[in-house]
């Protein structure tokens, strides 16, 4: 790596850590109260947006932020692909699950739409995407770095060692899978955004599991969804070939500093 790409890589990683952990660290020193849960959620996500947007603008230009993240095109493609592939999970969850009596509309929107968009923006679009697309990191190191942190961010769902380990592995592998889909679909972040949103929707609305592990039937239809994404993606890449290949597994050789 050239000196510039090394420096940019360090800046991206530090910015990500500040965005993801900054609010929690701040709360140990300053107690901030909010008039409602909406303000608290908005404040939390501002910690993700402001530093990352600022750094992206300073490093690569403010007018390029949408394309650098991968949200400048492909909204309809992302939505259609996600509806088709997540449909087995949605239908099966509606059959085997039940709608929570305590769930309100605000909570549903926050855990599906907002969480789906913001987590994909920060983990796939910013951390993985910029390291892979802008600094020459290979797919394996770039995706694994984000996957490890993404997995650690979900271990609170586990109540035992085995359950916690399972949650970590499932969410980490899911992060790598979303990174792969992001790149294979011509760097379209709307693919993982809508998939993440709809998968969360099937999970939260119908209360099929208390954590990311799920039971037998939940995982059966999750595997079907994953298989559909792989099959459709392979068909989509049939003419051009897979974008993730031996030329960019460990170092992105197509990157030009």
C-alpha positions, 0 to 999 in steps of 0.5 A: 500500500502507498503511504496515502492509502495507509493513512486513509485506511487509518482515518476510516477505521478511527472514524468508524470507531468514533461513530460506533462507540463514541456515544457510549464512551461519552455517556460515561462522562456526560449524562444526556437526557432526552425528551423522548425515545425519538430524540435519543435514537436521532442523537445516536444515529447522528453520531454515525452520520456526522463524523463519517460524512465529514471524513468522506467529504474531506477525503474524497469530495462532498459531492461524491458521498452518495456514490462512495457509499453506494446509494446513488442508484439501484433503489428499485433493483435493491427493493425488488431483489430483496422482496423476492429473496426474503419472501420465504422468511416473511411468509414462514414467519407470518405462519409460525410466529405471532404479532407482538401485543407490546410492539408499537409502530415507532419501535417497529420502524426503528428496528427495521427501516432505521436499523437496516439503513443505518447499520448497512450505511456504517458497516457495509457502505462506510467501513467495508466499502471504503476500505475495499473500494477506496484504499485497496483492501482485499475483500477478505480483510475488509469484510472480516474486520467489519464482520467481527465488530458487527458480530460483537455488537450483537452478543448482548442477545445471548444469555449463555456462552453457547448462545452468545457464540452462536449469535456472534457467528451468525451475525458475523457471517451475515455481515460477510454475506451482505458485503458480498452482495453489495459488491456483486450487485455493482456496488449497490448498497440498497441490496443489503439495506432492503434485505436487512430491513425486510429480514428484521421486519419478519423477525420483529413483527412476528416474534419468531425468535428472541435473538439472531439464532432462531429455531429450526424452521426460522433457520430453514427459511433463512437458508432458503433466502440465502440460497436464493440470493446466491442463485440470482446473483450468480445468474446476474453475474453470468456474463461479466463473471463474479466481481469478488475473485482471486484478484481481490480476495486479499488485495484489491488489485483493481484499485488505483491510488 
